[in-house]
Amino acid sequence: MISITAIIKSKLENIQEVQILLQHLVSETRKEAACVRYDLHTTENVFILWEEWKDQAGLDIHNNQSYLQDFIKQSEALVASPILVYKTAQIL
């Protein structure tokens, strides 16, 4: 199992637009065969994607999906800082 945490900090004036883009990304990603979990959380203008993938091959497929690439391009001008993506390992 592969765990990913992505942190997206929206500009204050773009919170709704970023959320709409993320909701589309989540709905499409959850259809992928290797997707175990793809949850969206928020606090103020920060969005957090909590992801779990069956394997690296499935994650690689996800990373090349047009809807993910579109989200990255469309959100560039809407975010306050670069998107942070952490590939993590569970300790406990």
MODELLER restraints for C-alpha pairs under 7 A, 6 or more apart:
rsr = mdl.restraints
at = mdl.atoms
rsr.add(forms.Gaussian(group=physical.xy_distance, feature=features.Distance(at['CA:1:A'], at['CA:52:A']), mean=6.64, stdev=0.5))
rsr.add(forms.Gaussian(group=physical.xy_distance, feature=features.Distance(at['CA:1:A'], at['CA:53:A']), mean=5.70, stdev=0.5))
rsr.add(forms.Gaussian(group=physical.xy_distance, feature=features.Distance(at['CA:1:A'], at['CA:54:A']), mean=4.98, stdev=0.5))
rsr.add(forms.Gaussian(group=physical.xy_distance, feature=features.Distance(at['CA:1:A'], at['CA:55:A']), mean=5.82, stdev=0.5))
rsr.add(forms.Gaussian(group=physical.xy_distance, feature=features.Distance(at['CA:2:A'], at['CA:52:A']), mean=5.51, stdev=0.5))
rsr.add(forms.Gaussian(group=physical.xy_distance, feature=features.Distance(at['CA:2:A'], at['CA:53:A']), mean=5.00, stdev=0.5))
rsr.add(forms.Gaussian(group=physical.xy_distance, feature=features.Distance(at['CA:2:A'], at['CA:54:A']), mean=6.48, stdev=0.5))
rsr.add(forms.Gaussian(group=physical.xy_distance, feature=features.Distance(at['CA:2:A'], at['CA:55:A']), mean=6.19, stdev=0.5))
rsr.add(forms.Gaussian(group=physical.xy_distance, feature=features.Distance(at['CA:3:A'], at['CA:51:A']), mean=5.62, stdev=0.5))
rsr.add(forms.Gaussian(group=physical.xy_distance, feature=features.Distance(at['CA:3:A'], at['CA:52:A']), mean=4.55, stdev=0.5))
rsr.add(forms.Gaussian(group=physical.xy_distance, feature=features.Distance(at['CA:3:A'], at['CA:53:A']), mean=6.47, stdev=0.5))
rsr.add(forms.Gaussian(group=physical.xy_distance, feature=features.Distance(at['CA:3:A'], at['CA:87:A']), mean=5.87, stdev=0.5))
rsr.add(forms.Gaussian(group=physical.xy_distance, feature=features.Distance(at['CA:3:A'], at['CA:88:A']), mean=5.43, stdev=0.5))
rsr.add(forms.Gaussian(group=physical.xy_distance, feature=features.Distance(at['CA:3:A'], at['CA:89:A']), mean=6.55, stdev=0.5))
rsr.add(forms.Gaussian(group=physical.xy_distance, feature=features.Distance(at['CA:4:A'], at['CA:50:A']), mean=6.13, stdev=0.5))
rsr.add(forms.Gaussian(group=physical.xy_distance, feature=features.Distance(at['CA:4:A'], at['CA:51:A']), mean=4.91, stdev=0.5))
rsr.add(forms.Gaussian(group=physical.xy_distance, feature=features.Distance(at['CA:4:A'], at['CA:52:A']), mean=6.32, stdev=0.5))
rsr.add(forms.Gaussian(group=physical.xy_distance, feature=features.Distance(at['CA:4:A'], at['CA:85:A']), mean=6.92, stdev=0.5))
rsr.add(forms.Gaussian(group=physical.xy_distance, feature=features.Distance(at['CA:4:A'], at['CA:86:A']), mean=5.57, stdev=0.5))
rsr.add(forms.Gaussian(group=physical.xy_distance, feature=features.Distance(at['CA:4:A'], at['CA:87:A']), mean=4.58, stdev=0.5))
rsr.add(forms.Gaussian(group=physical.xy_distance, feature=features.Distance(at['CA:4:A'], at['CA:88:A']), mean=5.99, stdev=0.5))
rsr.add(forms.Gaussian(group=physical.xy_distance, feature=features.Distance(at['CA:5:A'], at['CA:48:A']), mean=6.89, stdev=0.5))
rsr.add(forms.Gaussian(group=physical.xy_distance, feature=features.Distance(at['CA:5:A'], at['CA:49:A']), mean=5.64, stdev=0.5))
rsr.add(forms.Gaussian(group=physical.xy_distance, feature=features.Distance(at['CA:5:A'], at['CA:50:A']), mean=4.89, stdev=0.5))
rsr.add(forms.Gaussian(group=physical.xy_distance, feature=features.Distance(at['CA:5:A'], at['CA:51:A']), mean=6.17, stdev=0.5))
rsr.add(forms.Gaussian(group=physical.xy_distance, feature=features.Distance(at['CA:5:A'], at['CA:85:A']), mean=5.81, stdev=0.5))
rsr.add(forms.Gaussian(group=physical.xy_distance, feature=features.Distance(at['CA:5:A'], at['CA:86:A']), mean=5.17, stdev=0.5))
rsr.add(forms.Gaussian(group=physical.xy_distance, feature=features.Distance(at['CA:5:A'], at['CA:87:A']), mean=6.61, stdev=0.5))
rsr.add(forms.Gaussian(group=physical.xy_distance, feature=features.Distance(at['CA:6:A'], at['CA:48:A']), mean=5.63, stdev=0.5))
rsr.add(forms.Gaussian(group=physical.xy_distance, feature=features.Distance(at['CA:6:A'], at['CA:49:A']), mean=5.03, stdev=0.5))
rsr.add(forms.Gaussian(group=physical.xy_distance, feature=features.Distance(at['CA:6:A'], at['CA:50:A']), mean=6.78, stdev=0.5))
rsr.add(forms.Gaussian(group=physical.xy_distance, feature=features.Distance(at['CA:6:A'], at['CA:83:A']), mean=6.95, stdev=0.5))
rsr.add(forms.Gaussian(group=physical.xy_distance, feature=features.Distance(at['CA:6:A'], at['CA:84:A']), mean=5.51, stdev=0.5))
rsr.add(forms.Gaussian(group=physical.xy_distance, feature=features.Distance(at['CA:6:A'], at['CA:85:A']), mean=4.30, stdev=0.5))
rsr.add(forms.Gaussian(group=physical.xy_distance, feature=features.Distance(at['CA:6:A'], at['CA:86:A']), mean=6.24, stdev=0.5))
rsr.add(forms.Gaussian(group=physical.xy_distance, feature=features.Distance(at['CA:7:A'], at['CA:46:A']), mean=6.99, stdev=0.5))
rsr.add(forms.Gaussian(group=physical.xy_distance, feature=features.Distance(at['CA:7:A'], at['CA:47:A']), mean=5.89, stdev=0.5))
rsr.add(forms.Gaussian(group=physical.xy_distance, feature=features.Distance(at['CA:7:A'], at['CA:48:A']), mean=4.70, stdev=0.5))
rsr.add(forms.Gaussian(group=physical.xy_distance, feature=features.Distance(at['CA:7:A'], at['CA:49:A']), mean=6.58, stdev=0.5))
rsr.add(forms.Gaussian(group=physical.xy_distance, feature=features.Distance(at['CA:7:A'], at['CA:83:A']), mean=5.85, stdev=0.5))
rsr.add(forms.Gaussian(group=physical.xy_distance, feature=features.Distance(at['CA:7:A'], at['CA:84:A']), mean=5.09, stdev=0.5))
rsr.add(forms.Gaussian(group=physical.xy_distance, feature=features.Distance(at['CA:7:A'], at['CA:85:A']), mean=6.47, stdev=0.5))
rsr.add(forms.Gaussian(group=physical.xy_distance, feature=features.Distance(at['CA:8:A'], at['CA:46:A']), mean=5.75, stdev=0.5))
rsr.add(forms.Gaussian(group=physical.xy_distance, feature=features.Distance(at['CA:8:A'], at['CA:47:A']), mean=5.06, stdev=0.5))
rsr.add(forms.Gaussian(group=physical.xy_distance, feature=features.Distance(at['CA:8:A'], at['CA:48:A']), mean=6.29, stdev=0.5))
rsr.add(forms.Gaussian(group=physical.xy_distance, feature=features.Distance(at['CA:8:A'], at['CA:83:A']), mean=5.02, stdev=0.5))
rsr.add(forms.Gaussian(group=physical.xy_distance, feature=features.Distance(at['CA:8:A'], at['CA:84:A']), mean=6.72, stdev=0.5))
rsr.add(forms.Gaussian(group=physical.xy_distance, feature=features.Distance(at['CA:9:A'], at['CA:45:A']), mean=5.89, stdev=0.5))
rsr.add(forms.Gaussian(group=physical.xy_distance, feature=features.Distance(at['CA:9:A'], at['CA:46:A']), mean=4.45, stdev=0.5))
rsr.add(forms.Gaussian(group=physical.xy_distance, feature=features.Distance(at['CA:9:A'], at['CA:47:A']), mean=6.28, stdev=0.5))
rsr.add(forms.Gaussian(group=physical.xy_distance, feature=features.Distance(at['CA:9:A'], at['CA:79:A']), mean=5.63, stdev=0.5))
rsr.add(forms.Gaussian(group=physical.xy_distance, feature=features.Distance(at['CA:9:A'], at['CA:80:A']), mean=5.66, stdev=0.5))
rsr.add(forms.Gaussian(group=physical.xy_distance, feature=features.Distance(at['CA:9:A'], at['CA:81:A']), mean=6.27, stdev=0.5))
rsr.add(forms.Gaussian(group=physical.xy_distance, feature=features.Distance(at['CA:10:A'], at['CA:18:A']), mean=6.64, stdev=0.5))
rsr.add(forms.Gaussian(group=physical.xy_distance, feature=features.Distance(at['CA:10:A'], at['CA:45:A']), mean=5.31, stdev=0.5))
rsr.add(forms.Gaussian(group=physical.xy_distance, feature=features.Distance(at['CA:10:A'], at['CA:46:A']), mean=6.15, stdev=0.5))
rsr.add(forms.Gaussian(group=physical.xy_distance, feature=features.Distance(at['CA:10:A'], at['CA:78:A']), mean=6.05, stdev=0.5))
rsr.add(forms.Gaussian(group=physical.xy_distance, feature=features.Distance(at['CA:10:A'], at['CA:79:A']), mean=4.14, stdev=0.5))
rsr.add(forms.Gaussian(group=physical.xy_distance, feature=features.Distance(at['CA:10:A'], at['CA:80:A']), mean=5.31, stdev=0.5))
rsr.add(forms.Gaussian(group=physical.xy_distance, feature=features.Distance(at['CA:11:A'], at['CA:45:A']), mean=6.97, stdev=0.5))
rsr.add(forms.Gaussian(group=physical.xy_distance, feature=features.Distance(at['CA:11:A'], at['CA:78:A']), mean=5.90, stdev=0.5))
rsr.add(forms.Gaussian(group=physical.xy_distance, feature=features.Distance(at['CA:11:A'], at['CA:79:A']), mean=5.07, stdev=0.5))
rsr.add(forms.Gaussian(group=physical.xy_distance, feature=features.Distance(at['CA:11:A'], at['CA:80:A']), mean=4.72, stdev=0.5))
rsr.add(forms.Gaussian(group=physical.xy_distance, feature=features.Distance(at['CA:12:A'], at['CA:45:A']), mean=6.12, stdev=0.5))
rsr.add(forms.Gaussian(group=physical.xy_distance, feature=features.Distance(at['CA:14:A'], at['CA:78:A']), mean=5.78, stdev=0.5))
rsr.add(forms.Gaussian(group=physical.xy_distance, feature=features.Distance(at['CA:15:A'], at['CA:45:A']), mean=5.97, stdev=0.5))
rsr.add(forms.Gaussian(group=physical.xy_distance, feature=features.Distance(at['CA:18:A'], at['CA:75:A']), mean=6.69, stdev=0.5))
rsr.add(forms.Gaussian(group=physical.xy_distance, feature=features.Distance(at['CA:18:A'], at['CA:78:A']), mean=6.87, stdev=0.5))
rsr.add(forms.Gaussian(group=physical.xy_distance, feature=features.Distance(at['CA:21:A'], at['CA:71:A']), mean=6.47, stdev=0.5))
rsr.add(forms.Gaussian(group=physical.xy_distance, feature=features.Distance(at['CA:25:A'], at['CA:67:A']), mean=6.41, stdev=0.5))
rsr.add(forms.Gaussian(group=physical.xy_distance, feature=features.Distance(at['CA:25:A'], at['CA:68:A']), mean=6.55, stdev=0.5))
rsr.add(forms.Gaussian(group=physical.xy_distance, feature=features.Distance(at['CA:26:A'], at['CA:38:A']), mean=6.45, stdev=0.5))
rsr.add(forms.Gaussian(group=physical.xy_distance, feature=features.Distance(at['CA:30:A'], at['CA:38:A']), mean=6.35, stdev=0.5))
rsr.add(forms.Gaussian(group=physical.xy_distance, feature=features.Distance(at['CA:34:A'], at['CA:53:A']), mean=5.59, stdev=0.5))
rsr.add(forms.Gaussian(group=physical.xy_distance, feature=features.Distance(at['CA:34:A'], at['CA:54:A']), mean=5.08, stdev=0.5))
rsr.add(forms.Gaussian(group=physical.xy_distance, feature=features.Distance(at['CA:34:A'], at['CA:55:A']), mean=6.89, stdev=0.5))
rsr.add(forms.Gaussian(group=physical.xy_distance, feature=features.Distance(at['CA:34:A'], at['CA:58:A']), mean=4.91, stdev=0.5))
rsr.add(forms.Gaussian(group=physical.xy_distance, feature=features.Distance(at['CA:35:A'], at['CA:52:A']), mean=6.40, stdev=0.5))
rsr.add(forms.Gaussian(group=physical.xy_distance, feature=features.Distance(at['CA:35:A'], at['CA:53:A']), mean=4.91, stdev=0.5))
rsr.add(forms.Gaussian(group=physical.xy_distance, feature=features.Distance(at['CA:35:A'], at['CA:54:A']), mean=6.49, stdev=0.5))
rsr.add(forms.Gaussian(group=physical.xy_distance, feature=features.Distance(at['CA:36:A'], at['CA:52:A']), mean=5.24, stdev=0.5))
rsr.add(forms.Gaussian(group=physical.xy_distance, feature=features.Distance(at['CA:36:A'], at['CA:53:A']), mean=5.32, stdev=0.5))
rsr.add(forms.Gaussian(group=physical.xy_distance, feature=features.Distance(at['CA:36:A'], at['CA:54:A']), mean=6.40, stdev=0.5))
rsr.add(forms.Gaussian(group=physical.xy_distance, feature=features.Distance(at['CA:37:A'], at['CA:51:A']), mean=5.18, stdev=0.5))
rsr.add(forms.Gaussian(group=physical.xy_distance, feature=features.Distance(at['CA:37:A'], at['CA:52:A']), mean=4.85, stdev=0.5))
rsr.add(forms.Gaussian(group=physical.xy_distance, feature=features.Distance(at['CA:38:A'], at['CA:49:A']), mean=6.60, stdev=0.5))
rsr.add(forms.Gaussian(group=physical.xy_distance, feature=features.Distance(at['CA:38:A'], at['CA:50:A']), mean=5.70, stdev=0.5))
rsr.add(forms.Gaussian(group=physical.xy_distance, feature=features.Distance(at['CA:38:A'], at['CA:51:A']), mean=4.48, stdev=0.5))
rsr.add(forms.Gaussian(group=physical.xy_distance, feature=features.Distance(at['CA:38:A'], at['CA:52:A']), mean=6.60, stdev=0.5))
rsr.add(forms.Gaussian(group=physical.xy_distance, feature=features.Distance(at['CA:39:A'], at['CA:49:A']), mean=5.57, stdev=0.5))
rsr.add(forms.Gaussian(group=physical.xy_distance, feature=features.Distance(at['CA:39:A'], at['CA:50:A']), mean=5.15, stdev=0.5))
rsr.add(forms.Gaussian(group=physical.xy_distance, feature=features.Distance(at['CA:39:A'], at['CA:51:A']), mean=6.47, stdev=0.5))
rsr.add(forms.Gaussian(group=physical.xy_distance, feature=features.Distance(at['CA:40:A'], at['CA:47:A']), mean=6.89, stdev=0.5))
rsr.add(forms.Gaussian(group=physical.xy_distance, feature=features.Distance(at['CA:40:A'], at['CA:48:A']), mean=5.75, stdev=0.5))
rsr.add(forms.Gaussian(group=physical.xy_distance, feature=features.Distance(at['CA:40:A'], at['CA:49:A']), mean=4.74, stdev=0.5))
rsr.add(forms.Gaussian(group=physical.xy_distance, feature=features.Distance(at['CA:40:A'], at['CA:50:A']), mean=6.52, stdev=0.5))
rsr.add(forms.Gaussian(group=physical.xy_distance, feature=features.Distance(at['CA:41:A'], at['CA:47:A']), mean=5.68, stdev=0.5))
rsr.add(forms.Gaussian(group=physical.xy_distance, feature=features.Distance(at['CA:41:A'], at['CA:48:A']), mean=5.01, stdev=0.5))
rsr.add(forms.Gaussian(group=physical.xy_distance, feature=features.Distance(at['CA:41:A'], at['CA:49:A']), mean=6.41, stdev=0.5))
rsr.add(forms.Gaussian(group=physical.xy_distance, feature=features.Distance(at['CA:42:A'], at['CA:48:A']), mean=6.04, stdev=0.5))
rsr.add(forms.Gaussian(group=physical.xy_distance, feature=features.Distance(at['CA:53:A'], at['CA:59:A']), mean=6.26, stdev=0.5))
